Amino acid sequence: MREGKLWAHFLTQIHFPEAENVRVESFCLKNIGAFPYSYEQFSQFYNQTKDMFFEHISVQLCEWFGANMSAVLGAILDKLSTNSITITSDNSKIIEILRKNTFLANYGYPVFPDTNHTTIKYLKLKASDSRYFGDYVMNELLSKQDFPNMSEGLKQKIFESIYEIFVNAQMHSRTEFIYTCGQFFPNKNEIEFTIVDSGIGFKKKIVEQFGLPVNSIQAIRWALVNGNTTKQDAPGGIGLAILTDFIKMNKGKFQIVSDDGFYEVGETVSSKILQYSFPGTVVNMKFRTDDTNSYRLDSENDDFDIF
């Protein structure tokens, strides 16, 4: 078994009263969080299933599942050709949190009230719903009491950077929908926020537009540079300098998965070529909530500026 391959895949034949010989494809996604091996599992799941038709797909969430990863799973399940999907887990806590963030409402579960206010609800948005996404980011993420303390000026810049991720997917990826979700992890003092599209990815777009022989890591780096764009006669780059600088100071993490590339910015920068290509792009942000600093833009000229 390859190192980091932490999931089981098995094919079963079952019988329903309504129909004989109904074929069910069953998958176990194991210990899913914002880690390369988790993105490998998602990508392997998709690539082994994308060209096959099953009457039913059963997904088991095994041991642990980070609720913000609902955005990744939702994007993949929407791309699969199947009549029906069920999602189960032996861990009742997983089912509870995915009912709270409304993800499982799409798969037959009633919504469970989030009395602890730790979830940032799952949304599947049309690419044209940028205004709704903007309200969602401000109200569900940046206004959260546990979000790191910052000035209104910096909060606006962070908002613009996250909003630009949505706009970039809208303009460049050819995705029909954009998926997003978040989660506050009180025991780890972290908030994670995830945005996913099911478009063509950075590498294919750059190769198509410019004929540049880039790999997926090079394509991600290229897209992060201000001034680079695949849209003619328009300012380019995802425009994330302030966001990534803040995340570094906050000791959080910023991740991009596109095609078979994994790229992470934190206190250090790391990258990895994955064994399987992801069908789109994932952007995941991790913010530390135990950060006691107060952040401001240099231009706001305060005696205790640190940004």
Sequence and secondary structure as in RCSB ss.txt:
>XXXX:A:sequence
MREGKLWAHFLTQIHFPEAENVRVESFCLKNIGAFPYSYEQFSQFYNQTKDMFFEHISVQLCEWFGANMSAVLGA
ILDKLSTNSITITSDNSKIIEILRKNTFLANYGYPVFPDTNHTTIKYLKLKASDSRYFGDYVMNELLSKQDFPNM
SEGLKQKIFESIYEIFVNAQMHSRTEFIYTCGQFFPNKNEIEFTIVDSGIGFKKKIVEQFGLPVNSIQAIRWALV
NGNTTKQDAPGGIGLAILTDFIKMNKGKFQIVSDDGFYEVGETVSSKILQYSFPGTVVNMKFRTDDTNSYRLDSE
NDDFDIF
>XXXX:A:secstr
  TT   EEEEEEEEETTEEEEEEEEEEEEEESSSHHHHHHHHHHHHHHTT  EEEEEEEEEEEE GGGHHHHHH
HHHHS EEEEEEE S HHHHHHHHHTSGGGGGT      TT  EEEEEEEETT HHHHHHHIIIIIIT TTS  B
 HHHHHHHHHHHHHHHHHHHHHS  SEEEEEEEEETTTTEEEEEEEE S HHHHHHHHHH     HHHHHHHHHS
TT  SSTTS  S   HHHHHHHHHHT EEEEEEEEEEEEESSSEEEEEEEEEEEEEEEEEEEESS    B  GGG
  TT   
